[in-house]
Amino acid sequence: MASSPESPPQQDGPPAPPACNARPGPCAARHRRWSRDATRARQDARLQLRSCGHYARRSLGEVSRCMGLAQRRPRRFDESTTMPLRRSGLIAQRLHRSTASSLNAHRVGPNSNQRLLCKPLRSAFLYLSAMLQRLRRLLLGIILIVAASAVLVLTDKSGSRTAQNAARSAKSTRIAIIQLTNIAAFETGKAGLLAYLASVGYSAPNGCVIETFNASGDMATLAQICAQVGSSTHYDLVISLGTACTQSFVRTNTRCIPHVIGIVASPPAIGIPLGPYTEKSDRPACCAGFGTLQPIEQLFRILVACAPDAKRVGVVWNPAEPNSEVSVKLGRIACAQLGLELIEANGGNVSDVTHSAEAVLSSGVDAFWMLPDVQVSSAANIIIDRCNKAQVPAITNLPELGARGGAINIGADWATIGATTGLFAELLLRGVDATALPMENFTPAIITIDTNAVPKSWTLSQQLLESATEIYTAGKPPEIKKLAFPLAPESALVTLAALNQKRATTATPPAQLPAIALFTYNRTPNFEDCYAGFAAEWARLGYIDGKNCKMSLRDAQFDSGTLNTIASAIAEERPDVVVPFTTPALQASMRHITDTAIVFTLVSSGVVVGAGTSNTDHLPFVTGSQVTSDWDKMLEVARVAIPDLRRVGTIYSPGESNSVHFHALWKAKLAAAGIELVSVGADKPTEVPEAADALASMGIQAIMQISDNASSTGFRSITKAADRANIPVFGFSPTALHYGATIVVARDYRDVGRLAAQLVDRVLKGESPAKIPFVDPDTTVIAVNPERLTRFGITLTKSILDIAKIDGEKNEAAKETASDKTGVKKP
């Protein structure tokens, strides 16, 4: 019988490997058990090593804390480091004991004479012991570094320097300038701005920090810049150059940082109304500045004077730019008034502008108009090159293009505009409240001419050449003249003078002067005549603006919303007398003003608009001078001119009560005489050309045009349509003869203005408007154009010719208005 194998003795730790002579089955089982126990031993060893690492990290942390304490309290260095060092020694001892325990717990049995885990644990222990030994050697160096740091902390006087820097920062001024791109207008304006700020002490040597932000033409970048600056606490003032920058910063100026706007064509186009600040206004209380409305009408008048045969003008503009839209609207009105056709195209970027310009140039235009548009300015060189290839002259509102091929250029002097912006910045930095500065239009304009780009068929008048500031001619050096402009609007200059004199008020405080607020729906030719008469009579009565009265004039530019905003602003100002020109202006006045004297003028009938029931029974605060047409005299002259008169036509404006009133009176007068009146409606000047063509094709014998705002502005279109139909035009406006009328029977609009000035004088001297009846002019003016009388075969009697004024059509490049003579600023 075989005997069983002898059982192995009991032992601590994992079992020994099986003997070589053991049976295969039991040996394999014992081997698996041994492997499992060895794996568990290795896991326990890893846990012990992690614990050792944790203790080591704690020791290093205590040393770091000791160094920090030494830096903050160097005098207690020995006391504060003794205990942490002792704790480090205790931790090292615990580490040693823990490692030794791990080694003893994982020894193999004595019979095997093998130690499975002793060698790696001993290696770990030796490594940790060497690390602690190195730390002990470095301890002296660490102590010396900490001691040196403590000495530096005690001897450092950076705290006092920080206080000095804070005081200096409190005294310094930080200004942010934001611009969309680097076109010539912005760069020249910015140079003028910085030069002015430096001249009044706001420069780097004086502690002023000026930061410029340029979005490089990217609207998303511009929005980020404005949001960053608007929410910052670092800036004392922000200056935005351009319409897009102003519009974006107004939206993001959450901290109401004082804000000056510059190089903005039309503030109302971006929601900033003109006029003084009011509580109900949409203008931000921290915003000040001015508008730079370009002289667009003057440019087109120069074009007509130089090229009388010009019929079509092309333009490309960006609908996304409010300033561009405003400029195009003014251009449409000017073209309608002068009988020009405006060919338009749109472009949202430089590439689109270039392609659109090529399309417009290929449509047979006589001139290409470059308006103040950022994208058009950026593509200026390309557009002028295309114009040269198409042999079409470029006329622009960008005077800097005179040196780059623009034929005739009239626009703002950007350097002066920049200096004006700097003046407003100075006022706000010196403590002037932005709400104390009215928002006004201010455009010092210059003219530049490139004679090489002017077609030979055009004629440059001597007056135009003398008024030009820069003239470029091939083979000759440029002729450059310097013109003197007012630095800023009068209100800003007065405020600056008061600051410089260090007095709260001037010798004659403006508030004590009688204030007269004038405003109009639009500056039509009829308005210009009426205002000229008002200004002349005002001067004859002894009034001088700024000395013994304070007079302001505002223009709504055919915009009803702007008209109501102006009326509301005037109501807040509470002037002594309000003078509305035109019927819409009177209606707006009566809606907003009830406690200030109103003296209206250039109104067809005060009774019709609701100012009273008769000329003597009217609202107690309203009086004025009316313009009632001489219907009987016109009918008498017309029947002499056209003996078989049976059918005539007129254009009227259904949206204007004065036009509706005149139309009804004229229709009744003609009906009583057995004459039919054919009418076509047109509410805006841009609608007049189409209405005139339709009217001229209705088989009428003549156009007898009543007077209203739309037809007065677009009268040239009416006469051109009549010329195509070979019929004469009769006008009720004294200026109609200059725009192609054959016969004019009209009231003297200058006389109407003189009557209004006399009424204002009576009110200022204490007379109540309630006791002053509405007045009508008693003078009728007859004027004829001999050339047109001959053309249409009209013969007038000697009695009519004896009293008639002989005159003709006029094409004036630049007409001096009454406001230039009196010193009252244009809006």
C-alpha positions in Angstrom: 0.0 0.0 0.0 1.3 3.4 -0.9 1.7 5.8 1.9 0.2 9.4 1.7 2.5 12.3 1.3 3.6 14.1 4.5 1.6 17.3 5.3 3.7 20.5 5.3 4.1 22.3 8.6 2.0 25.4 9.4 3.6 28.8 8.6 2.8 32.5 8.5 2.5 34.4 5.2 1.9 33.0 1.8 2.7 29.3 1.1 6.0 28.2 -0.4 6.1 27.0 -4.0 5.3 23.3 -4.5 8.0 20.7 -4.4 9.3 19.4 -7.7 8.4 15.8 -6.9 4.7 16.7 -6.0 1.9 15.3 -8.0 0.7 17.4 -10.9 -2.8 18.0 -9.5 -2.1 19.1 -6.0 0.9 21.2 -7.1 -1.2 23.2 -9.5 -3.8 23.9 -6.8 -1.2 25.0 -4.3 0.4 27.2 -7.0 -2.9 29.0 -7.6 -3.4 29.6 -3.9 0.2 30.9 -3.6 -0.4 33.3 -6.6 -3.6 34.6 -5.1 -2.0 35.3 -1.7 1.0 37.0 -3.4 -1.4 39.3 -5.3 -3.1 40.3 -2.1 0.3 41.0 -0.5 1.3 43.3 -3.4 -2.0 45.2 -3.1 -1.4 45.8 0.6 2.2 46.9 -0.2 0.8 49.5 -2.6 -1.6 50.8 0.0 1.3 51.2 2.4 3.4 53.0 -0.2 0.5 55.4 -1.0 0.3 56.1 2.8 4.0 56.8 2.8 3.6 59.3 -0.1 0.7 61.0 1.7 2.9 61.5 4.8 5.7 62.8 2.6 3.4 65.4 1.0 2.2 66.5 4.4 5.8 67.0 5.5 6.4 69.2 2.4 3.2 71.1 3.1 4.3 71.9 6.6 7.7 73.1 5.3 5.9 75.4 2.8 3.6 76.8 5.5 6.7 77.5 7.6 8.2 79.5 4.8 5.1 81.6 4.4 5.0 82.3 8.2 8.6 83.4 8.0 7.8 85.8 5.2 5.0 87.4 7.1 6.5 87.3 10.6 10.3 87.1 10.2 10.9 88.0 13.9 9.2 84.9 15.1 10.9 82.6 12.6 12.6 80.2 15.1 9.4 79.9 17.2 7.1 79.4 14.3 9.3 76.7 12.6 10.2 74.6 15.6 6.9 72.8 16.0 6.4 72.1 12.3 9.9 70.6 12.1 9.2 68.4 15.1 6.0 67.3 13.5 7.9 66.5 10.3 10.3 64.3 12.4 7.4 62.4 14.0 5.8 61.8 10.6 9.1 60.4 9.4 9.2 58.1 12.3 5.6 56.9 11.6 6.6 56.3 8.0 9.5 54.2 9.1 7.4 52.1 11.5 4.7 51.7 8.9 7.1 50.5 6.3 8.8 48.1 8.7 5.4 46.7 9.7 4.5 46.1 6.1 7.8 44.3 5.6 7.3 42.0 8.6 3.7 41.2 7.7 4.7 40.0 4.2 7.7 37.8 5.0 7.6 34.2 3.6 8.0 31.2 5.8 11.4 30.4 7.3 11.5 27.0 5.6 11.5 28.4 2.1 14.4 30.8 2.8 12.8 33.3 0.3 11.5 36.8 0.9 8.9 37.6 -1.8 8.3 41.3 -1.1 11.2 42.3 1.1 13.4 43.7 -1.7 10.9 46.1 -3.3 9.8 47.5 0.1 13.3 47.9 1.2 14.1 49.8 -2.0 11.1 52.1 -1.3 12.2 52.7 2.3 15.8 53.5 1.2 14.5 55.9 -1.4 12.3 57.8 1.1 15.2 57.8 3.6 17.5 59.4 1.0 14.8 62.0 0.1 14.5 63.0 3.8 18.2 63.2 4.1 18.4 65.5 1.1 15.7 67.7 2.6 17.7 67.9 5.8 20.7 69.1 3.8 18.7 71.7 2.1 17.0 72.9 5.2 19.8 75.5 6.0 19.5 76.9 2.4 15.7 77.2 2.8 16.0 79.0 6.1 18.5 81.5 4.6 16.2 82.1 1.6 13.2 82.7 3.9 15.3 85.1 6.0 16.4 87.1 3.0 12.8 87.3 1.8 11.8 88.6 5.2 14.4 91.3 5.0 13.1 92.3 1.6 9.5 92.5 2.8 10.5 94.7 5.8 12.6 97.1 3.7 10.3 97.3 0.6 8.4 100.6 0.2 6.2 99.5 -2.6 3.2 100.3 -0.5 3.9 104.0 -0.6 4.6 103.8 -4.3 1.2 102.1 -4.8 -0.5 104.9 -3.0 1.4 107.4 -5.2 0.3 105.6 -8.3 -3.3 105.5 -7.1 -3.2 109.3 -6.5 -1.7 109.9 -9.9 -4.3 107.6 -11.5 -7.1 109.6 -9.8 -5.7 112.8 -11.3 -5.2 111.4 -14.8 -7.8 111.4 -17.5 -8.6 108.4 -19.7 -10.3 108.9 -23.1 -11.5 106.2 -25.5 -11.9 107.0 -29.2 -13.9 104.5 -31.3 -14.0 104.3 -35.1 -15.3 101.8 -37.5 -12.5 102.0 -40.1 -9.6 104.1 -41.3 -11.2 106.0 -44.2 -9.9 109.5 -44.9 -12.8 111.3 -43.1 -12.2 109.4 -39.8 -8.4 109.7 -39.9 -8.3 113.4 -40.8 -11.0 114.1 -38.2 -9.2 112.1 -35.6 -6.0 114.0 -36.3 -7.8 117.3 -35.8 -9.4 116.0 -32.6 -6.1 114.9 -31.1 -4.4 118.2 -32.1 -7.1 120.2 -30.3 -7.0 118.0 -27.2 -3.3 118.4 -27.0 -3.6 122.2 -27.4 -5.8 122.4 -24.3 -3.6 120.1 -22.2 -5.1 116.6 -22.8 -2.0 114.7 -23.9 0.3 112.0 -22.6 2.9 114.4 -21.1 0.1 115.9 -18.9 -1.0 112.5 -17.7 -3.9 112.0 -20.1 -4.3 108.5 -21.5 -6.0 108.3 -24.9 -6.8 104.9 -26.3 -8.0 104.4 -29.9 -10.2 101.4 -30.9 -10.5 100.6 -34.6 -12.9 97.8 -35.7 -11.3 97.6 -39.1 -14.6 97.7 -40.9 -16.1 94.7 -39.0 -19.4 95.3 -37.4 -19.2 92.4 -35.0 -15.8 93.6 -33.8 -17.3 97.1 -33.4 -20.1 95.7 -31.2 -17.6 93.9 -29.0 -15.5 97.1 -28.6 -18.5 99.2 -27.7 -19.7 96.6 -25.2 -16.3 96.4 -23.6 -15.8 100.2 -23.4 -19.4 100.9 -22.3 -19.2 98.5 -19.4 -15.8 99.6 -18.3 -15.0 101.8 -15.3 -11.7 103.0 -16.6 -12.8 105.8 -19.0 -13.8 109.4 -18.1 -15.0 110.1 -21.7 -15.7 108.2 -24.9 -15.6 109.8 -28.3 -17.3 107.9 -31.2 -16.4 108.9 -34.8 -19.0 108.0 -37.3 -22.7 107.0 -37.4 -22.2 103.3 -36.9 -19.9 103.7 -33.9 -22.3 106.2 -32.3 -25.3 104.0 -32.8 -23.5 101.0 -31.4 -22.1 102.8 -28.3 -25.3 104.5 -27.4 -26.9 101.0 -27.1 -24.1 99.6 -24.9 -23.2 102.6 -22.7 -24.7 100.9 -19.6 -22.7 103.0 -17.2 -23.7 106.3 -18.8 -20.1 107.3 -19.5 -19.9 110.9 -20.8 -20.1 110.5 -24.6 -19.2 112.9 -27.5 -20.3 112.1 -31.0 -18.5 113.4 -34.1 -18.6 112.9 -37.9 -22.3 111.9 -37.7 -24.3 113.1 -40.7 -27.7 113.1 -39.2 -28.2 112.4 -35.4 -32.0 112.1 -35.9 -31.4 109.2 -38.2 -30.1 107.1 -35.3 -32.6 108.3 -32.7 -30.8 111.4 -31.3 -33.0 114.4 -32.0 -31.7 117.8 -32.7 -32.2 120.7 -30.4 -31.8 121.1 -26.6 -32.0 118.1 -24.3 -35.4 117.4 -22.8 -36.6 114.8 -20.3 -38.9 113.3 -22.9 -36.3 113.2 -25.6 -34.7 109.9 -26.8 -31.3 111.5 -26.5 -29.1 110.0 -23.8 -28.5 112.3 -20.9 -24.7 111.7 -21.1 -24.4 112.4 -24.9 -23.3 115.6 -26.5 -22.0 116.6 -29.9 -23.3 117.8 -33.3 -24.5 116.7 -36.7 -22.5 117.1 -39.9 -25.2 117.2 -42.6 -23.5 117.5 -46.0 -24.3 120.3 -48.4 -26.0 118.0 -50.9 -28.4 120.4 -52.5 -25.5 122.9 -53.1 -23.6 120.2 -54.9 -26.5 119.5 -57.3 -27.0 123.2 -57.9 -23.3 123.5 -58.8 -23.8 120.5 -61.2 -26.8 122.2 -62.9 -24.9 125.5 -63.2 -21.8 123.8 -64.7 -23.7 121.4 -66.9 -27.2 122.7 -67.8 -27.8 119.7 -70.2 -27.2 117.1 -67.5 -30.3 115.0 -67.0 -29.3 111.8 -65.2 -27.2 111.3 -62.1 -26.1 107.9 -60.8 -25.5 107.0 -57.2 -24.7 103.9 -55.1 -25.5 103.8 -51.4 -25.7 101.4 -48.5 -29.2 100.9 -47.0 -27.7 99.7 -43.8 -26.1 103.0 -43.0 -28.5 105.6 -41.6 -26.3 108.5 -42.8 -26.3 107.1 -46.3 -30.1 106.9 -46.3 -30.5 110.5 -45.1 -28.1 111.7 -47.8 -30.0 109.9 -50.5 -33.3 111.4 -49.4 -31.8 114.9 -49.6 -30.4 114.0 -53.0 -33.8 112.9 -54.2 -35.4 116.1 -53.1 -32.7 118.2 -54.7 -32.9 116.3 -58.0 -36.7 116.6 -58.0 -36.4 120.3 -57.5 -33.8 120.8 -60.2 -35.4 118.4 -62.7 -32.7 115.7 -62.5 -33.3 112.0 -62.6 -31.4 110.0 -59.9 -30.4 106.5 -60.9 -29.9 104.5 -57.7 -28.2 101.2 -56.8 -27.3 99.6 -53.5 -24.1 98.1 -52.1 -23.5 96.6 -48.7 -19.7 96.2 -49.0 -16.8 97.4 -51.1 -17.3 94.6 -53.7 -21.1 95.2 -54.0 -20.5 98.9 -54.3 -18.0 98.4 -57.1 -20.3 96.1 -59.1 -23.3 98.4 -58.6 -21.3 101.4 -59.7 -20.3 99.6 -62.9 -24.0 98.8 -63.5 -25.0 102.5 -62.9 -22.3 103.8 -65.2 -23.4 101.6 -68.0 -26.9 103.0 -67.8 -26.0 106.3 -69.5 -25.7 108.7 -66.6 -24.3 112.2 -67.1 -22.5 112.3 -63.7 -21.9 109.9 -60.9 -22.5 111.1 -57.3 -20.4 109.8 -54.5 -22.1 110.5 -51.2 -20.7 110.3 -47.6 -21.0 106.5 -47.2 -18.4 104.4 -45.4 -18.5 101.7 -48.1 -18.4 104.2 -51.0 -15.5 106.0 -49.3 -13.6 102.7 -48.9 -14.1 102.0 -52.7 -13.5 105.6 -53.8 -10.3 104.9 -55.8 -12.0 102.0 -57.6 -15.1 104.0 -58.4 -13.2 107.0 -59.7 -11.2 104.6 -61.9 -14.4 103.1 -63.3 -15.8 106.6 -63.9 -12.7 107.6 -65.9 -13.0 104.5 -68.0 -16.7 105.2 -68.7 -15.9 108.9 -69.3 -18.4 110.0 -66.6 -17.4 112.7 -64.2 -17.6 112.0 -60.5 -19.2 114.7 -58.3 -18.8 114.0 -54.6 -19.5 115.2 -51.0 -16.0 114.0 -50.1 -13.6 117.0 -50.5 -10.6 114.8 -50.1 -11.3 113.2 -53.5 -10.3 116.4 -55.3 -6.8 115.1 -55.2 -7.8 111.7 -56.4 -9.8 112.4 -59.5 -13.2 113.8 -58.2 -14.4 116.5 -60.7 -16.3 118.7 -58.2 -16.3 117.9 -54.5 -18.0 119.9 -51.8 -18.3 118.6 -48.2 -17.2 119.0 -44.6 -13.7 120.1 -43.7 -12.9 117.0 -41.6 -10.0 118.6 -39.8 -12.2 121.3 -38.5 -14.9 118.8 -37.6 -12.4 116.9 -35.6 -11.3 120.0 -33.7 -15.0 120.8 -33.0 -15.4 117.3 -31.6 -12.4 118.0 -29.4 -14.0 121.2 -28.1 -17.1 119.3 -27.0 -14.8 116.8 -25.3 -13.1 119.6 -23.5 -16.4 120.9 -22.2 -17.5 117.6 -20.8 -14.1 116.9 -19.2 -14.3 120.3 -17.5 -17.6 119.5 -15.9 -20.2 120.8 -18.3 -23.3 118.7 -18.2 -24.1 117.1 -21.6 -27.7 118.1 -21.2 -26.7 121.8 -21.2 -25.4 121.5 -24.8 -28.0 121.5 -27.6 -27.6 119.0 -30.4 -27.2 121.1 -33.6 -26.0 120.7 -37.2 -22.6 122.2 -37.9 -20.9 121.7 -41.3 -17.9 124.0 -42.3 -17.9 123.1 -46.0 -15.0 123.3 -48.5 -14.9 122.9 -52.3 -12.2 121.0 -54.2 -12.0 120.7 -58.0 -9.9 118.6 -60.3 -10.0 120.4 -63.6 -8.6 117.4 -65.4 -11.7 115.4 -64.5 -14.2 118.1 -65.5 -15.6 117.5 -69.0 -14.8 120.1 -71.6 -18.5 120.7 -72.1 -18.9 121.8 -68.5 -18.4 125.5 -67.6 -16.7 126.4 -64.3 -17.8 129.9 -63.2 -15.4 132.4 -61.8 -17.4 132.5 -58.6 -17.0 128.7 -58.2 -13.3 128.8 -58.8 -12.8 131.6 -56.3 -14.8 129.8 -53.6 -12.8 126.5 -54.1 -10.2 125.8 -51.5 -8.2 123.3 -53.6 -7.8 123.3 -57.4 -5.9 120.5 -59.2 -4.7 121.0 -62.7 -2.4 118.8 -64.8 1.2 120.1 -65.0 0.7 122.7 -62.3 1.1 122.6 -58.5 -2.3 122.5 -56.7 -3.8 125.9 -55.8 -4.6 125.6 -52.1 -6.4 128.3 -50.0 -7.1 128.3 -46.3 -10.6 129.4 -45.2 -11.4 130.5 -41.7 -14.4 128.7 -40.1 -16.1 129.1 -36.8 -14.7 126.4 -34.5 -18.0 125.2 -33.2 -21.7 126.0 -32.9 -22.4 129.3 -31.1 -23.9 127.6 -28.1 -20.7 125.6 -27.5 -18.5 128.6 -28.0 -20.6 130.6 -25.5 -20.3 127.8 -22.9 -16.5 127.6 -23.4 -16.1 131.3 -23.1 -18.0 131.2 -19.8 -15.7 128.5 -18.5 -12.6 130.4 -19.5 -13.8 133.5 -17.8 -14.6 131.5 -14.7 -17.9 133.1 -14.3 -21.3 131.5 -13.9 -23.0 134.0 -16.3 -21.8 136.4 -18.9 -22.1 140.2 -18.6 -25.5 139.9 -20.5 -26.9 136.5 -19.6 -28.4 134.8 -22.6 -31.4 133.7 -20.4 -32.3 137.4 -20.0 -32.5 138.0 -23.7 -35.8 137.5 -25.4 -35.7 134.1 -27.1 -37.4 133.5 -30.5 -37.7 129.9 -31.8 -38.2 129.6 -35.6 -38.8 126.3 -37.3 -40.1 125.1 -40.7 -41.3 121.9 -42.3 -38.8 122.3 -45.2 -36.6 125.0 -46.7 -38.6 125.5 -49.9 -37.9 128.4 -52.2 -41.1 130.0 -50.8 -39.6 129.7 -47.3 -36.4 131.3 -48.4 -38.2 134.4 -49.7 -40.4 134.6 -46.6 -37.5 134.2 -44.2 -35.5 136.8 -46.1 -38.3 139.3 -45.6 -38.5 138.3 -41.9 -34.8 138.7 -41.4 -34.6 142.1 -43.2 -37.5 143.5 -41.1 -36.1 142.1 -37.9 -32.8 143.9 -38.5 -34.6 147.1 -39.4 -36.5 146.9 -36.1 -33.1 146.9 -34.3 -32.8 143.3 -33.2 -29.3 141.6 -33.4 -29.1 137.9 -32.7 -26.8 137.3 -29.6 -26.9 140.9 -28.5 -30.5 141.9 -27.7 -32.2 138.7 -28.7 -31.6 135.0 -29.0 -32.9 133.5 -32.2 -32.7 129.9 -33.5 -33.9 128.3 -36.7 -34.6 124.5 -37.2 -35.6 122.5 -40.2 -37.6 119.2 -40.1 -36.4 118.4 -43.7 -39.9 117.1 -44.8 -40.0 114.6 -41.9 -43.2 114.7 -39.8 -41.6 112.9 -36.9 -38.8 115.3 -36.8 -41.2 118.2 -37.0 -43.1 116.9 -33.9 -39.8 116.4 -32.1 -38.7 119.9 -32.8 -42.1 121.3 -31.5 -41.8 119.2 -28.4 -38.3 120.4 -27.7 -39.3 124.0 -28.2 -42.2 123.5 -25.7 -39.6 122.4 -23.1 -37.4 125.4 -23.8 -40.2 127.8 -23.2 -39.0 130.7 -25.5 -40.7 134.0 -25.5 -42.1 133.6 -29.0 -42.5 130.7 -31.4 -42.5 131.4 -35.1 -43.6 128.4 -37.2 -43.2 128.7 -41.0 -45.6 126.6 -43.1 -48.9 125.0 -42.2 -47.5 121.7 -40.9 -45.2 123.6 -38.5 -48.2 125.6 -37.2 -50.2 122.4 -36.6 -47.3 120.8 -34.7 -46.9 124.0 -32.6 -50.6 124.0 -31.6 -50.3 120.3 -30.6 -47.3 120.8 -28.3 -47.4 124.4 -27.2 -50.2 126.0 -25.3 -48.6 128.5 -23.0 -46.2 130.4 -25.3 -47.0 133.1 -27.9 -47.1 131.7 -31.4 -46.7 134.0 -34.5 -47.1 131.9 -37.6 -46.2 132.8 -41.2 -46.2 131.2 -44.7 -49.6 129.6 -43.8 -52.5 129.7 -46.2 -55.2 130.2 -43.6 -55.0 130.1 -39.8 -58.7 129.5 -39.6 -58.5 126.4 -41.8 -55.9 124.7 -39.6 -58.0 125.4 -36.4 -56.2 128.4 -35.0 -59.5 130.3 -34.8 -63.0 130.8 -36.3 -62.1 134.1 -38.0 -59.2 136.4 -38.4 -60.2 138.2 -35.2 -61.6 135.4 -33.2 -58.8 133.0 -32.6 -56.8 131.2 -29.9 -55.5 133.6 -27.3 -51.9 132.7 -27.8 -51.8 132.6 -31.6 -51.5 135.2 -34.3 -49.7 135.5 -37.6 -49.5 136.5 -41.2 -51.4 134.4 -43.8 -50.7 133.9 -47.5 -54.0 134.1 -49.4 -53.6 133.9 -53.2 -55.1 136.5 -55.5 -57.4 134.2 -57.4 -59.2 137.0 -59.2 -56.1 138.6 -60.6 -54.7 135.2 -61.7 -58.0 134.4 -63.5 -57.9 137.9 -65.2 -54.4 137.4 -66.5 -55.0 133.8 -67.6 -58.0 134.8 -69.7 -55.9 137.5 -71.4 -53.1 135.0 -72.0 -55.4 132.2 -73.3 -58.7 133.8 -74.4 -60.5 130.4 -75.0 -59.5 129.0 -71.6 -61.7 126.0 -70.8 -59.6 123.3 -69.1 -56.6 123.7 -66.8 -54.7 121.5 -64.3 -52.9 121.6 -61.0 -51.1 119.3 -58.6 -52.0 119.3 -54.9 -51.0 117.5 -51.7 -53.9 115.7 -50.1 -51.9 115.4 -46.9 -51.4 119.1 -46.4 -54.5 121.0 -45.2 -53.2 124.3 -46.8 -52.9 122.6 -50.1 -56.4 121.1 -49.8 -57.8 124.5 -48.9 -56.1 126.2 -51.8 -57.3 123.5 -54.2 -60.9 123.9 -53.0 -60.9 127.7 -53.4 -59.3 127.6 -56.8 -61.6 124.9 -58.1 -64.6 126.9 -56.9 -63.3 130.1 -58.5 -62.6 128.4 -61.8 -66.0 126.6 -61.8 -67.8 129.9 -61.3 -65.9 131.2 -64.4 -66.9 128.1 -66.4 -63.4 126.6 -66.4 -62.7 122.9 -65.5 -59.9 122.1 -63.1 -58.1 118.8 -63.5 -56.2 117.7 -60.4 -53.5 115.0 -59.5 -52.3 114.4 -56.0 -48.7 114.2 -54.8 -47.8 114.3 -51.1 -44.0 114.3 -51.5 -41.5 116.1 -53.9 -40.4 112.7 -55.2 -44.0 112.0 -56.4 -44.3 115.3 -58.3 -42.5 114.3 -61.5 -44.8 111.3 -62.1 -47.9 113.4 -61.2 -46.8 116.2 -63.6 -46.4 113.7 -66.5 -49.8 112.3 -65.8 -51.4 115.8 -65.6 -49.8 117.1 -68.8 -51.2 114.1 -70.7 -54.9 114.9 -69.7 -55.6 117.4 -72.5 -55.3 120.5 -70.5 -54.5 124.0 -71.9 -52.2 125.1 -69.1 -51.0 124.1 -65.6 -52.0 126.6 -63.0 -50.0 125.4 -60.0 -51.3 126.3 -56.5 -48.6 126.8 -53.9 -47.8 124.0 -51.3 -44.6 122.4 -49.9 -44.4 119.5 -52.3 -45.0 121.4 -55.6 -42.8 124.3 -54.5 -39.8 121.9 -54.0 -40.5 119.9 -57.2 -41.6 122.8 -59.4 -38.9 122.2 -62.0 -40.3 118.8 -62.7 -43.7 120.4 -63.4 -42.4 122.8 -65.9 -40.4 120.1 -67.7 -43.5 117.9 -68.0 -45.4 120.9 -69.4 -42.6 121.6 -71.9 -42.8 118.1 -73.2 -46.6 118.6 -73.7 -46.0 122.1 -75.1 -48.3 123.9 -72.6 -47.5 126.9 -70.4 -47.3 126.9 -66.6 -48.8 129.6 -64.4 -47.6 129.9 -60.8 -48.9 131.4 -57.5 -45.4 131.5 -56.0 -43.0 134.4 -56.7 -40.0 132.0 -57.2 -41.9 129.8 -59.7 -40.6 132.0 -62.6 -37.0 131.0 -61.8 -38.0 127.3 -62.3 -39.7 127.6 -65.7 -43.1 129.2 -65.1 -44.4 131.5 -67.9 -46.5 133.8 -65.8 -46.6 134.3 -62.1 -49.4 136.0 -60.1 -48.4 135.8 -56.5 -48.4 137.5 -53.2 -45.0 139.0 -52.1 -43.7 136.3 -49.8 -41.0 138.7 -48.5 -43.9 141.0 -47.5 -45.5 138.1 -45.6 -42.2 137.6 -43.7 -42.0 141.3 -42.9 -45.5 141.3 -41.5 -44.6 138.3 -39.2 -41.5 140.1 -37.9 -43.6 143.1 -37.0 -46.1 140.9 -35.1 -43.3 139.3 -33.1 -42.0 142.8 -32.2 -45.5 143.7 -31.0 -45.7 140.6 -28.8 -42.2 141.1 -27.3 -43.3 144.7 -26.4 -46.1 143.3 -24.3 -49.1 143.2 -26.7 -51.3 140.1 -26.2 -51.6 137.8 -29.3 -55.3 137.5 -28.5 -55.8 141.1 -29.5 -53.8 140.9 -32.7 -55.9 139.7 -35.7 -54.5 137.5 -38.5 -53.1 139.7 -41.2 -52.9 139.2 -45.0 -50.5 140.8 -47.5 -52.1 143.4 -49.7 -49.4 143.3 -52.5 -49.7 141.2 -55.6 -46.7 140.6 -57.8 -47.1 139.8 -61.5 -44.0 138.5 -63.3 -43.5 137.1 -66.8 -40.8 135.3 -68.8 -40.7 137.0 -72.3 -39.0 134.0 -73.9 -41.7 131.6 -72.8 -44.4 134.1 -73.8 -43.0 134.0 -77.3 -42.6 130.2 -77.3 -46.3 129.7 -76.4 -47.6 132.6 -78.5 -49.0 134.5 -75.6 -49.8 138.2 -75.9 -50.6 140.3 -72.8 -52.2 143.7 -72.7 -50.1 146.8 -72.1 -51.8 147.4 -68.8 -50.6 144.1 -67.5 -47.1 144.5 -69.0 -46.7 147.9 -67.4 -47.0 146.5 -63.9 -45.4 143.1 -64.6 -41.9 142.3 -63.5 -39.8 140.9 -66.4 -37.6 138.0 -65.3 -36.4 134.6 -66.4 -35.1 131.2 -65.3 -32.1 131.0 -63.1 -29.5 128.3 -62.4 -27.5 129.3 -59.4 -24.5 127.4 -58.3 -24.6 128.7 -54.8 -27.4 131.0 -53.5 -26.7 133.0 -50.4 -29.6 132.6 -48.1 -31.0 135.0 -45.6 -29.7 133.0 -42.7 -26.1 133.6 -43.9 -26.8 137.4 -43.8 -28.3 137.5 -40.4 -26.1 135.0 -38.6 -28.8 132.6 -37.7 -27.5 129.1 -38.2 -29.0 126.7 -40.7 -30.2 123.4 -39.2 
